[in-house]
């Protein structure tokens, strides 16, 4: 169940996605929150430099592995503007992070990219649960759809 606090963290993710776009990058942002509600780390996409693995969800999984105990990781939540790609979902699963809450789904993104005439990504847009079957996942959150769609339109010059 998405509550008011979840919406605040998702709002921060969308703000990070906007920052990424302003910096010339793809509009994705993510926040790692402890089981006690403390923001532990946040990041946005850094793929414009040519390294397509520089996703914020992947960064947060690595950060959690280095800084949190297994118990802390299991209680943490990753909030993100867009559903994890398979690479990021796998990192999340391997690190055994807790809940994932995303504002927009991979299916929505694929629809938006098709609408914009943008070719498909080089990796299949699998839902998180197909990569990490036991993941606790919530999303998409309809209140963010048009705003995120607009960021992708801007990315592609529309």
Backbone as a printed PyTorch tensor [residue, N CA C, xyz], in Angstrom:
tensor([[[  0.8450,  -1.1940,   0.0000],
         [  0.0000,   0.0000,   0.0000],
         [  0.8830,   1.2480,   0.0000]],

        [[  0.6910,   2.1060,  -0.9570],
         [  1.4500,   3.3530,  -1.0670],
         [  0.8290,   4.3780,  -0.1140]],

        [[  1.6570,   4.9290,   0.7890],
         [  1.1420,   5.9220,   1.7260],
         [  1.7710,   7.2920,   1.4480]],

        [[  1.4420,   8.2710,   2.2800],
         [  1.9060,   9.6470,   2.0700],
         [  3.4300,   9.7330,   2.1280]],

        [[  4.0690,   8.9750,   2.9980],
         [  5.5360,   8.9970,   3.0980],
         [  6.1520,   8.4210,   1.8200]],

        [[  5.5630,   7.3350,   1.3180],
         [  6.0300,   6.7660,   0.0440],
         [  5.9570,   7.8180,  -1.0610]],

        [[  4.8780,   8.5680,  -1.0790],
         [  4.7030,   9.6030,  -2.1110],
         [  5.7990,  10.6740,  -1.9950]],

        [[  6.1980,  11.0240,  -0.7720],
         [  7.2830,  12.0000,  -0.5810],
         [  8.5900,  11.4770,  -1.1660]],

        [[  8.9040,  10.2110,  -0.8870],
         [ 10.1400,   9.6410,  -1.4200],
         [ 10.0880,   9.5350,  -2.9440]],

        [[  8.9360,   9.1700,  -3.4790],
         [  8.7940,   9.1090,  -4.9370],
         [  8.9130,  10.5000,  -5.5520]],

        [[  8.3930,  11.4950,  -4.8820],
         [  8.5390,  12.8810,  -5.3620],
         [ 10.0190,  13.2390,  -5.4550]],

        [[ 10.8070,  12.8220,  -4.4710],
         [ 12.2550,  13.0850,  -4.5100],
         [ 12.8860,  12.3540,  -5.7030]],

        [[ 12.4510,  11.1410,  -5.9700],
         [ 12.9640,  10.3870,  -7.1220],
         [ 12.6980,  11.1280,  -8.4250]],

        [[ 11.5040,  11.6650,  -8.5590],
         [ 11.1560,  12.4010,  -9.7750],
         [ 11.9900,  13.6790,  -9.8620]],

        [[ 12.2370,  14.3390,  -8.7370],
         [ 13.1010,  15.5260,  -8.7380],
         [ 14.5170,  15.1450,  -9.1720]],

        [[ 15.0080,  13.9970,  -8.7280],
         [ 16.3300,  13.5270,  -9.1640],
         [ 16.3300,  13.2030, -10.6510]],

        [[ 15.2350,  12.6480, -11.1580],
         [ 15.1130,  12.3760, -12.5960],
         [ 15.1530,  13.6860, -13.3820]],

        [[ 14.5020,  14.7090, -12.8550],
         [ 14.5440,  16.0270, -13.4990],
         [ 15.9680,  16.5860, -13.4900]],

        [[ 16.6890,  16.3980, -12.3750],
         [ 18.0840,  16.8450, -12.3090],
         [ 18.9310,  16.1240, -13.3520]],

        [[ 18.7080,  14.8340, -13.4870],
         [ 19.4560,  14.0610, -14.4880],
         [ 19.2130,  14.6310, -15.8820]],

        [[ 17.9650,  14.8910, -16.2030],
         [ 17.6280,  15.4360, -17.5180],
         [ 18.2860,  16.7920, -17.7210]],

        [[ 18.2430,  17.6300, -16.7080],
         [ 18.8800,  18.9620, -16.8020],
         [ 20.3880,  18.8400, -17.0110]],

        [[ 20.9800,  17.7530, -16.4970],
         [ 22.4210,  17.5210, -16.6530],
         [ 22.7470,  16.8220, -17.9720]],

        [[ 21.7240,  16.6070, -18.8230],
         [ 21.9470,  15.9780, -20.1220],
         [ 21.8880,  14.4710, -20.0990]],

        [[ 21.2560,  13.9180, -19.0750],
         [ 21.1950,  12.4700, -18.9300],
         [ 19.7560,  11.9800, -19.0180]],

        [[ 19.5800,  10.6760, -18.9940],
         [ 18.2510,  10.0880, -19.0210],
         [ 17.5530,  10.3310, -17.6870]],

        [[ 16.2500,  10.5830, -17.7020],
         [ 15.5330,  10.9970, -16.4900],
         [ 15.1040,   9.8490, -15.5700]],

        [[ 16.0450,   9.4170, -14.7400],
         [ 15.7580,   8.4010, -13.7270],
         [ 16.4370,   8.8100, -12.4370]],

        [[ 15.7360,   8.6270, -11.3200],
         [ 16.2860,   8.9290, -10.0110],
         [ 15.7890,   7.9450,  -8.9820]],

        [[ 16.6290,   7.6850,  -7.9660],
         [ 16.2840,   6.6860,  -6.9490],
         [ 16.7890,   7.1100,  -5.5800]],

        [[ 16.0910,   6.6160,  -4.5460],
         [ 16.4130,   6.9220,  -3.1590],
         [ 16.3720,   5.6220,  -2.3560]],

        [[ 17.3820,   5.4260,  -1.4930],
         [ 17.4290,   4.2850,  -0.5870],
         [ 17.0580,   4.7800,   0.8050]],

        [[ 16.0560,   4.1590,   1.4060],
         [ 15.5360,   4.5770,   2.7070],
         [ 15.6360,   3.4090,   3.6850]],

        [[ 16.1350,   3.6920,   4.8790],
         [ 16.2730,   2.6590,   5.9090],
         [ 14.9070,   2.2070,   6.4090]],

        [[ 14.8960,   1.1140,   7.1340],
         [ 13.6730,   0.6270,   7.7440],
         [ 13.0820,   1.6050,   8.7410]],

        [[ 13.8990,   2.5450,   9.2110],
         [ 13.4420,   3.5780,  10.1510],
         [ 13.0340,   4.8660,   9.4520]],

        [[ 13.0720,   4.8810,   8.1210],
         [ 12.6360,   6.0530,   7.3780],
         [ 13.7170,   7.0850,   7.0940]],

        [[ 14.9810,   6.7410,   7.3400],
         [ 16.0850,   7.6680,   7.0740],
         [ 16.5740,   7.5050,   5.6340]],

        [[ 16.7080,   8.6290,   4.9280],
         [ 17.2830,   8.5700,   3.5850],
         [ 18.7700,   8.2780,   3.7440]],

        [[ 19.2060,   7.1600,   3.1770],
         [ 20.5940,   6.7100,   3.3120],
         [ 21.4600,   7.1430,   2.1350]],

        [[ 20.8930,   7.0970,   0.9370],
         [ 21.6480,   7.4450,  -0.2690],
         [ 20.6450,   7.7330,  -1.3810]],

        [[ 21.0910,   8.4910,  -2.3560],
         [ 20.2520,   8.7820,  -3.5240],
         [ 21.1650,   9.0290,  -4.7080]],

        [[ 20.5880,   8.8850,  -5.8910],
         [ 21.3810,   9.0950,  -7.1050],
         [ 20.4240,   9.2460,  -8.2830]],

        [[ 20.9850,   9.6670,  -9.4110],
         [ 20.2380,   9.6970, -10.6680],
         [ 21.1020,   9.0800, -11.7430]],

        [[ 20.5460,   8.9120, -12.9290],
         [ 21.2780,   8.2860, -14.0370],
         [ 22.5380,   9.0680, -14.3770]],

        [[ 23.5650,   8.3020, -14.7580],
         [ 24.8320,   8.8820, -15.2220],
         [ 25.2950,   8.1390, -16.4780]],

        [[ 24.3820,   7.8310, -17.3750],
         [ 24.7260,   7.0420, -18.5560],
         [ 25.1880,   7.8860, -19.7420]],

        [[ 25.0170,   9.1720, -19.6780],
         [ 25.3560,  10.0340, -20.8180],
         [ 26.8400,   9.9840, -21.1610]],

        [[ 27.6740,   9.6190, -20.2030],
         [ 29.1070,   9.5230, -20.4550],
         [ 29.5020,   8.2840, -21.2210]],

        [[ 28.5440,   7.4060, -21.5210],
         [ 28.8350,   6.2280, -22.3260],
         [ 28.7880,   4.9080, -21.5680]],

        [[ 28.7370,   4.9510, -20.2350],
         [ 28.6510,   3.7220, -19.4440],
         [ 27.1890,   3.4870, -19.0970]],

        [[ 26.5540,   2.6110, -19.8500],
         [ 25.1230,   2.3660, -19.6830],
         [ 24.7750,   1.5850, -18.4270]],

        [[ 25.7610,   1.2410, -17.6040],
         [ 25.4730,   0.5740, -16.3360],
         [ 25.3290,   1.5570, -15.1830]],

        [[ 25.4630,   2.8290, -15.4490],
         [ 25.4340,   3.8310, -14.3790],
         [ 24.0010,   4.2440, -14.0150]],

        [[ 23.2020,   3.2440, -13.6510],
         [ 21.8230,   3.4700, -13.2130],
         [ 21.8120,   3.7210, -11.7120]],

        [[ 20.9010,   4.5630, -11.2300],
         [ 20.8770,   4.8540,  -9.7980],
         [ 20.5260,   3.6380,  -8.9370]],

        [[ 19.6760,   2.7470,  -9.4280],
         [ 19.2980,   1.5730,  -8.6510],
         [ 20.4940,   0.6390,  -8.4550]],

        [[ 21.3400,   0.5440,  -9.4770],
         [ 22.5470,  -0.2820,  -9.3890],
         [ 23.5170,   0.3340,  -8.3850]],

        [[ 23.6810,   1.6540,  -8.4460],
         [ 24.5150,   2.3650,  -7.4800],
         [ 24.0250,   2.1080,  -6.0530]],

        [[ 22.7100,   2.2050,  -5.8330],
         [ 22.1740,   2.0210,  -4.4870],
         [ 22.3760,   0.5930,  -3.9910]],

        [[ 22.2820,  -0.3920,  -4.8630],
         [ 22.5380,  -1.7770,  -4.4600],
         [ 23.9950,  -1.9280,  -4.0190]],

        [[ 24.9210,  -1.3660,  -4.7820],
         [ 26.3360,  -1.4400,  -4.4010],
         [ 26.5890,  -0.6910,  -3.1010]],

        [[ 25.9780,   0.4810,  -2.9640],
         [ 26.1540,   1.2700,  -1.7490],
         [ 25.6580,   0.4740,  -0.5420]],

        [[ 24.4950,  -0.1340,  -0.6610],
         [ 23.9170,  -0.9110,   0.4360],
         [ 24.8150,  -2.0870,   0.8050]],

        [[ 25.3780,  -2.7660,  -0.1840],
         [ 26.2550,  -3.9050,   0.0830],
         [ 27.4910,  -3.4730,   0.8760]],

        [[ 27.9620,  -2.2630,   0.6260],
         [ 29.1760,  -1.7690,   1.2880],
         [ 28.9150,  -1.1490,   2.6590]],

        [[ 27.6990,  -0.6530,   2.8930],
         [ 27.4420,   0.1370,   4.0950],
         [ 26.4080,  -0.4290,   5.0630]],

        [[ 25.6460,  -1.4130,   4.6560],
         [ 24.5770,  -1.9290,   5.5020],
         [ 24.7680,  -3.4070,   5.8040]],

        [[ 24.2890,  -3.8200,   6.9640],
         [ 24.2880,  -5.2390,   7.2980],
         [ 23.1980,  -5.9330,   6.4910]],

        [[ 23.2530,  -7.2480,   6.3990],
         [ 22.1790,  -7.9560,   5.7010],
         [ 20.7910,  -7.6390,   6.2850]],

        [[ 20.7000,  -7.5000,   7.5830],
         [ 19.4170,  -7.1820,   8.2150],
         [ 18.9450,  -5.7860,   7.8210]],

        [[ 19.8570,  -4.8260,   7.8100],
         [ 19.4940,  -3.4560,   7.4170],
         [ 19.0530,  -3.4140,   5.9600]],

        [[ 19.7470,  -4.1520,   5.1070],
         [ 19.3700,  -4.1870,   3.6940],
         [ 17.9710,  -4.7610,   3.5210]],

        [[ 17.6540,  -5.8150,   4.2510],
         [ 16.3390,  -6.4530,   4.1280],
         [ 15.2170,  -5.5230,   4.5790]],

        [[ 15.5010,  -4.6090,   5.4860],
         [ 14.4780,  -3.6850,   5.9860],
         [ 14.3880,  -2.3970,   5.1570]],

        [[ 15.3540,  -2.1740,   4.2740],
         [ 15.4050,  -0.9390,   3.4800],
         [ 14.4140,  -0.9870,   2.3250]],

        [[ 14.0980,   0.2080,   1.8250],
         [ 13.2340,   0.3430,   0.6490],
         [ 13.9660,   1.1590,  -0.4040]],

        [[ 13.8950,   0.7010,  -1.6370],
         [ 14.4000,   1.4790,  -2.7670],
         [ 13.1970,   2.1060,  -3.4540]],

        [[ 13.2050,   3.4210,  -3.5120],
         [ 12.1950,   4.1800,  -4.2520],
         [ 12.8400,   4.6100,  -5.5500]],

        [[ 12.0860,   4.5680,  -6.6290],
         [ 12.6710,   4.9290,  -7.9060],
         [ 11.6220,   5.4940,  -8.8630]],

        [[ 12.0770,   6.3680,  -9.7300],
         [ 11.1540,   6.9980, -10.6710],
         [ 10.6540,   6.0160, -11.7130]],

        [[ 11.4710,   5.0110, -12.0420],
         [ 11.0910,   4.0130, -13.0370],
         [ 11.4230,   2.6200, -12.5520]],

        [[ 10.6050,   1.6680, -12.9100],
         [ 10.8350,   0.2800, -12.5180],
         [ 12.2440,  -0.1620, -12.9010]],

        [[ 12.8690,  -0.9260, -12.0380],
         [ 14.2230,  -1.4360, -12.2830],
         [ 14.3030,  -2.1750, -13.6190]],

        [[ 15.3890,  -1.9670, -14.3320],
         [ 15.6890,  -2.8000, -15.4900],
         [ 16.1750,  -4.1540, -14.9510]],

        [[ 16.3300,  -5.1680, -15.8070],
         [ 16.7920,  -6.4660, -15.3290],
         [ 18.1520,  -6.4100, -14.6160]],

        [[ 19.0820,  -5.5850, -15.0870],
         [ 20.3970,  -5.4560, -14.4450],
         [ 20.2380,  -4.9620, -13.0130]],

        [[ 19.4340,  -3.9250, -12.8350],
         [ 19.2450,  -3.3350, -11.5120],
         [ 18.4250,  -4.2430, -10.6090]],

        [[ 17.4370,  -4.9130, -11.1760],
         [ 16.6430,  -5.8600, -10.3940],
         [ 17.5400,  -6.9850,  -9.8760]],

        [[ 18.4280,  -7.4910, -10.7280],
         [ 19.3410,  -8.5530, -10.3040],
         [ 20.2580,  -8.0620,  -9.1850]],

        [[ 20.7800,  -6.8570,  -9.3230],
         [ 21.6380,  -6.3010,  -8.2650],
         [ 20.8640,  -6.1910,  -6.9610]],

        [[ 19.6320,  -5.7260,  -7.0360],
         [ 18.7520,  -5.6110,  -5.8670],
         [ 18.5760,  -6.9890,  -5.2140]],

        [[ 18.3090,  -7.9950,  -6.0400],
         [ 18.1100,  -9.3470,  -5.5230],
         [ 19.3640,  -9.9350,  -4.9110]],

        [[ 20.5070,  -9.7720,  -5.5750],
         [ 21.7580, -10.3260,  -5.0590],
         [ 22.1490,  -9.6980,  -3.7300]],

        [[ 21.8660,  -8.4240,  -3.5640],
         [ 22.2050,  -7.7160,  -2.3210],
         [ 21.1420,  -7.9840,  -1.2550]],

        [[ 19.9940,  -8.4880,  -1.6980],
         [ 18.8790,  -8.8110,  -0.8090],
         [ 18.3020,  -7.5750,  -0.1160]],

        [[ 18.1180,  -6.5370,  -0.9570],
         [ 17.4310,  -5.3510,  -0.4570],
         [ 15.9570,  -5.6700,  -0.2670]],

        [[ 15.2830,  -4.8600,   0.5250],
         [ 13.8680,  -5.0660,   0.8090],
         [ 12.9670,  -4.5650,  -0.2980]],

        [[ 11.9630,  -3.8750,   0.0830],
         [ 10.8820,  -3.4110,  -0.7830],
         [ 11.3610,  -2.4680,  -1.8860]],

        [[ 10.6860,  -2.5400,  -3.0290],
         [ 10.9010,  -1.6260,  -4.1460],
         [  9.5840,  -0.9130,  -4.4180]],

        [[  9.6400,   0.4130,  -4.5260],
         [  8.4620,   1.2070,  -4.8770],
         [  8.8460,   2.0550,  -6.0850]],

        [[  8.1160,   1.9090,  -7.1780],
         [  8.4460,   2.6840,  -8.3720],
         [  7.2600,   3.5150,  -8.8400]],

        [[  7.5910,   4.6730,  -9.4160],
         [  6.5500,   5.5980,  -9.8850],
         [  5.9750,   5.1690, -11.2230]],

        [[  6.8390,   4.7630, -12.1620],
         [  6.3640,   4.3290, -13.4830],
         [  6.9450,   2.9580, -13.7990]],

        [[  6.2130,   2.1840, -14.5710],
         [  6.6270,   0.8160, -14.8910],
         [  7.4470,   0.7560, -16.1800]],

        [[  8.1090,  -0.3600, -16.3480],
         [  8.8420,  -0.6050, -17.6030],
         [  7.8770,  -0.6530, -18.7800]],

        [[  6.7000,  -1.2090, -18.5550],
         [  5.6950,  -1.2700, -19.6310],
         [  5.2770,   0.1420, -20.0470]],

        [[  5.0790,   1.0260, -19.0760],
         [  4.7510,   2.4150, -19.4190],
         [  5.8810,   3.0410, -20.2280]],

        [[  7.1120,   2.8430, -19.7890],
         [  8.2580,   3.4190, -20.5000],
         [  8.3120,   2.9060, -21.9310]],

        [[  8.1020,   1.6090, -22.1270],
         [  8.1330,   1.0580, -23.4830],
         [  7.0390,   1.6820, -24.3430]],

        [[  5.8650,   1.8860, -23.7810],
         [  4.7770,   2.5400, -24.5150],
         [  5.1690,   3.9690, -24.8880]],

        [[  5.7570,   4.7020, -23.9370],
         [  6.1560,   6.0850, -24.2040],
         [  7.2220,   6.1400, -25.2900]],

        [[  8.1990,   5.2340, -25.2290],
         [  9.2680,   5.2380, -26.2360],
         [  8.7270,   4.8770, -27.6110]],

        [[  7.7990,   3.9330, -27.6580],
         [  7.1740,   3.5780, -28.9370],
         [  6.4080,   4.7730, -29.4920]],

        [[  5.6700,   5.4340, -28.6340],
         [  4.9060,   6.6290, -29.0260],
         [  5.8430,   7.7110, -29.5750]],

        [[  7.0510,   7.7920, -29.0220],
         [  8.0260,   8.7960, -29.4460],
         [  8.8600,   8.3510, -30.6470]],

        [[  8.6690,   7.1100, -31.0930],
         [  9.4260,   6.6070, -32.2240],
         [ 10.8580,   6.2480, -31.8790]],

        [[ 11.0970,   5.9720, -30.6090],
         [ 12.4380,   5.6050, -30.1400],
         [ 12.5470,   4.0890, -30.1690]],

        [[ 13.6520,   3.5940, -30.6930],
         [ 13.8560,   2.1570, -30.7790],
         [ 13.9100,   1.5000, -29.4140]],

        [[ 13.7250,   0.1930, -29.3890],
         [ 13.7280,  -0.5230, -28.1110],
         [ 15.1100,  -0.5240, -27.4640]],

        [[ 15.1220,  -0.6910, -26.1520],
         [ 16.3740,  -0.7980, -25.4020],
         [ 17.0630,  -2.1080, -25.7830]],

        [[ 18.3700,  -2.2070, -25.5580],
         [ 19.0840,  -3.4320, -25.9070],
         [ 18.8150,  -4.5930, -24.9420]],

        [[ 18.1140,  -4.3190, -23.8360],
         [ 17.8000,  -5.3390, -22.8350],
         [ 16.2810,  -5.4230, -22.7030]],

        [[ 15.7540,  -6.6250, -22.6310],
         [ 14.3050,  -6.8210, -22.5120],
         [ 13.7820,  -6.1420, -21.2440]],

        [[ 12.6420,  -5.4740, -21.3390],
         [ 12.0590,  -4.7790, -20.1900],
         [ 11.2720,  -5.7240, -19.2840]],

        [[ 11.9570,  -6.6430, -18.6500],
         [ 11.2870,  -7.6180, -17.7940],
         [ 10.7980,  -6.9600, -16.5060]],

        [[  9.6190,  -7.3300, -16.0420],
         [  9.1820,  -6.8460, -14.7330],
         [ 10.1270,  -7.3530, -13.6370]],

        [[ 10.2620,  -6.6010, -12.5880],
         [ 11.1780,  -6.9510, -11.4950],
         [ 10.9350,  -8.3710, -11.0100]],

        [[  9.6820,  -8.7390, -10.8160],
         [  9.3860, -10.0690, -10.2560],
         [  9.7850, -11.2150, -11.1800]],

        [[  9.9840, -10.9460, -12.4660],
         [ 10.4900, -12.0050, -13.3500],
         [ 11.9740, -12.2400, -13.1150]],

        [[ 12.6640, -11.2230, -12.6050],
         [ 14.0930, -11.3360, -12.3230],
         [ 14.3130, -11.7600, -10.8730]],

        [[ 13.5260, -11.1980,  -9.9670],
         [ 13.6230, -11.4840,  -8.5310],
         [ 12.2160, -11.8920,  -8.0570]],

        [[ 11.8780, -13.1690,  -8.1810],
         [ 10.5090, -13.6080,  -7.9080],
         [  9.9890, -13.2830,  -6.5060]],

        [[ 10.8510, -13.2240,  -5.5200],
         [ 10.4120, -12.9790,  -4.1450],
         [ 10.4030, -11.4960,  -3.7790]],

        [[ 10.7230, -10.6320,  -4.7110],
         [ 10.7870,  -9.1930,  -4.4130],
         [  9.4270,  -8.6660,  -3.9760]],

        [[  9.4690,  -7.7440,  -3.0220],
         [  8.2750,  -7.0240,  -2.5890],
         [  8.2500,  -5.7440,  -3.4110]],

        [[  7.2900,  -5.6290,  -4.3120],
         [  7.2760,  -4.5460,  -5.2960],
         [  5.9280,  -3.8460,  -5.2810]],

        [[  5.9690,  -2.5160,  -5.3380],
         [  4.7450,  -1.7270,  -5.4640],
         [  4.9440,  -0.6620,  -6.5310]],

        [[  3.9730,  -0.5120,  -7.3800],
         [  4.0100,   0.4590,  -8.4490],
         [  3.3170,  -0.1380,  -9.6560]],

        [[  3.0430,   0.6380, -10.6450],
         [  3.3090,   2.0740, -10.7480],
         [  2.3180,   2.9050,  -9.9300]],

        [[  2.6600,   4.1820,  -9.7840],
         [  1.8310,   5.1330,  -9.0600],
         [  1.2970,   6.1330, -10.0890]],

        [[  0.0100,   6.0420, -10.4170],
         [ -0.5630,   6.8280, -11.5150],
         [ -0.3460,   8.3370, -11.4130]],

        [[ -0.2460,   8.8590, -10.2150],
         [ -0.0850,  10.3080, -10.0390],
         [  1.1790,  10.8590, -10.7000]],

        [[  2.1560,  10.0060, -10.9880],
         [  3.4160,  10.4730, -11.5660],
         [  3.5270,  10.2330, -13.0720]],

        [[  2.5880,   9.5230, -13.6590],
         [  2.7070,   9.0720, -15.0530],
         [  2.9250,  10.2180, -16.0400]],

        [[  2.0820,  11.2080, -16.0340],
         [  2.2020,  12.2690, -17.0400],
         [  3.4710,  13.0920, -16.8560]],

        [[  3.8490,  13.3170, -15.6320],
         [  5.0830,  14.0760, -15.3770],
         [  6.3100,  13.3190, -15.8940]],

        [[  6.3670,  12.0170, -15.6320],
         [  7.4960,  11.2230, -16.1090],
         [  7.4620,  11.0700, -17.6230]],

        [[  6.2920,  10.8890, -18.1750],
         [  6.1540,  10.8290, -19.6420],
         [  6.7000,  12.1150, -20.2470]],

        [[  6.3980,  13.2440, -19.6220],
         [  6.8890,  14.5310, -20.1010],
         [  8.4020,  14.6290, -20.0700]],

        [[  9.0290,  14.0530, -19.0530],
         [ 10.4990,  14.0600, -18.9910],
         [ 11.0860,  13.2780, -20.1580]],

        [[ 10.4850,  12.1540, -20.4840],
         [ 10.9840,  11.3540, -21.6120],
         [ 10.7220,  12.0510, -22.9450]],

        [[  9.6250,  12.7520, -23.0410],
         [  9.3610,  13.5630, -24.2440],
         [ 10.4590,  14.6260, -24.3990]],

        [[ 10.7890,  15.2860, -23.3060],
         [ 11.8530,  16.3050, -23.3410],
         [ 13.1960,  15.7090, -23.7160]],

        [[ 13.4950,  14.5350, -23.1660],
         [ 14.7650,  13.8530, -23.4830],
         [ 14.9030,  13.6550, -24.9880]],

        [[ 13.7980,  13.3310, -25.6230],
         [ 13.8240,  13.0330, -27.0650],
         [ 13.3950,  14.2130, -27.9200]],

        [[ 13.4710,  15.3990, -27.3350],
         [ 13.2590,  16.6270, -28.1010],
         [ 11.8320,  16.9490, -28.4640]],

        [[ 10.8670,  16.4420, -27.7250],
         [  9.4650,  16.7230, -28.0280],
         [  8.8320,  17.5400, -26.9220]]])
